[in-house]
Amino acid sequence: MTAQPVPHLILRTEAGNRYLSLASSNCWTIGRGDDNNFVLPDRWISRNHAMLQRMETGEFYLIDLGSRNGSFVNGRRVSVPVTLHNGDRLTFGQTELEFYAPQTTSPDHGLGADSQEFTATATLHVRRLISVLVVDIRNFTGMTRQLDEKVLSEAIGTWFRCAGDIIREYGSWVDKYIGDAIMAVWIHGTQEVEPDEMVRIAKALSALHKMTSQLHEQYPLPAPVRVGAGVNTGYAMVGNTGTGDRPDYTALGDTVNAAFRLESSTKQIGKDVALGETTYQYLSAAMNTANLFKQYTVNLKGYDTPTLTYAGTFADLDALLSQTTG
């Protein structure tokens, strides 16, 4: 009996405990609808209520999917993705579950042979050409101060859910949910990027912007929600941490870090989208980017030398796409 215990959720009922395994995947949905991984017959639970996601570090995140009655961790409502710890109480409607994953409580990340961290990290062994998209909600802190907690949770949950649907539609997946931002990854061929892949990324970004700008029509928000984005293309270490027919790739390295920094740089230069130099070159090969995205030199946090970026507005991006598809 030396094997590590499998993370799971515990549902305590009058008939005894029910154990919901958190293994053999990296993403589980919870809700009343039959299409969820965990179906809970509670009329206070939404059809698609919440999602659990396991990251490459072994951490688990709880993400509310815009549920009507909210998701709670230890009695506190979840407005943005939160990290779970062993023993946390998760409440959906009138149903309470206990999160069991002892390894998530350990602060020591030493890579012992039996550790979960070692298992996840050891899969990151293939160097691949990828494009990384980071999208961040603008002035999220200001929104949290102005909005009722329930409205905020529903609006942001809807944004996360719709963003995931859009990114999947255009051939990628959400690798990370980080507070008020998401990161998505496209894996390319071994040597080059196909033109249609860059077009898909551009279309995904345009769709994300349009979806976000319409949120205030569905929820009583003080103003239309805005996002900024960074896209970077380069080589990174990637690996499959999924199993069977549900591969779940993740990526690490400078290409990923630079995408986050490029997104932050849009605030410095007053634009919506910042592209890495390599991304811009591939995009130019797929579309006529002349006169739409301008060149800037930015100082990215953590980098010793200035970085070239090509930036523009979402209107510029839509004009680019209309030229391509027209």
Rosetta blueprint (number, residue, H / E / L):
1 M L
2 T L
3 A L
4 Q L
5 P L
6 V L
7 P L
8 H E
9 L E
10 I E
11 L E
12 R E
13 T E
14 E L
15 A L
16 G E
17 N E
18 R E
19 Y E
20 L E
21 S E
22 L L
23 A L
24 S L
25 S L
26 N L
27 C E
28 W E
29 T E
30 I E
31 G E
32 R L
33 G L
34 D L
35 D L
36 N L
37 N L
38 F E
39 V E
40 L L
41 P L
42 D L
43 R L
44 W L
45 I L
46 S L
47 R L
48 N L
49 H L
50 A E
51 M E
52 L E
53 Q E
54 R E
55 M L
56 E L
57 T L
58 G L
59 E L
60 F E
61 Y E
62 L E
63 I E
64 D E
65 L L
66 G L
67 S L
68 R L
69 N L
70 G L
71 S E
72 F E
73 V E
74 N L
75 G L
76 R E
77 R E
78 V L
79 S L
80 V L
81 P L
82 V E
83 T E
84 L L
85 H L
86 N L
87 G L
88 D L
89 R E
90 L E
91 T E
92 F E
93 G L
94 Q L
95 T E
96 E E
97 L E
98 E E
99 F E
100 Y E
101 A L
102 P H
103 Q H
104 T H
105 T H
106 S L
107 P L
108 D L
109 H L
110 G L
111 L L
112 G L
113 A L
114 D L
115 S L
116 Q H
117 E H
118 F H
119 T H
120 A H
121 T H
122 A H
123 T L
124 L L
125 H L
126 V E
127 R E
128 R E
129 L E
130 I E
131 S E
132 V E
133 L E
134 V E
135 V E
136 D E
137 I E
138 R L
139 N L
140 F H
141 T H
142 G H
143 M H
144 T H
145 R H
146 Q H
147 L L
148 D L
149 E H
150 K H
151 V H
152 L H
153 S H
154 E H
155 A H
156 I H
157 G H
158 T H
159 W H
160 F H
161 R H
162 C H
163 A H
164 G H
165 D H
166 I H
167 I H
168 R H
169 E H
170 Y L
171 G L
172 S L
173 W E
174 V E
175 D E
176 K E
177 Y E
178 I E
179 G L
180 D L
181 A E
182 I E
183 M E
184 A E
185 V E
186 W E
187 I E
188 H L
189 G L
190 T L
191 Q L
192 E L
193 V L
194 E L
195 P H
196 D H
197 E H
198 M H
199 V H
200 R H
201 I H
202 A H
203 K H
204 A H
205 L H
206 S H
207 A H
208 L H
209 H H
210 K H
211 M H
212 T H
213 S H
214 Q L
215 L H
216 H H
217 E H
218 Q H
219 Y L
220 P L
221 L L
222 P L
223 A L
224 P L
225 V L
226 R L
227 V E
228 G E
229 A E
230 G E
231 V E
232 N E
233 T E
234 G E
235 Y E
236 A E
237 M E
238 V E
239 G E
240 N E
241 T L
242 G L
243 T E
244 G L
245 D L
246 R E
247 P L
248 D L
249 Y E
250 T E
251 A E
252 L E
253 G L
254 D H
255 T H
256 V H
257 N H
258 A H
259 A H
260 F H
261 R H
262 L H
263 E H
264 S H
265 S H
266 T H
267 K H
268 Q H
269 I H
270 G L
271 K L
272 D L
273 V E
274 A E
275 L E
276 G E
277 E H
278 T H
279 T H
280 Y H
281 Q H
282 Y H
283 L H
284 S H
285 A H
286 A H
287 M L
288 N L
289 T L
290 A L
291 N L
292 L L
293 F L
294 K E
295 Q E
296 Y E
297 T E
298 V E
299 N L
300 L L
301 K L
302 G L
303 Y L
304 D L
305 T L
306 P L
307 T E
308 L E
309 T E
310 Y E
311 A E
312 G E
313 T L
314 F H
315 A H
316 D H
317 L H
318 D H
319 A H
320 L H
321 L H
322 S H
323 Q H
324 T H
325 T H
326 G L
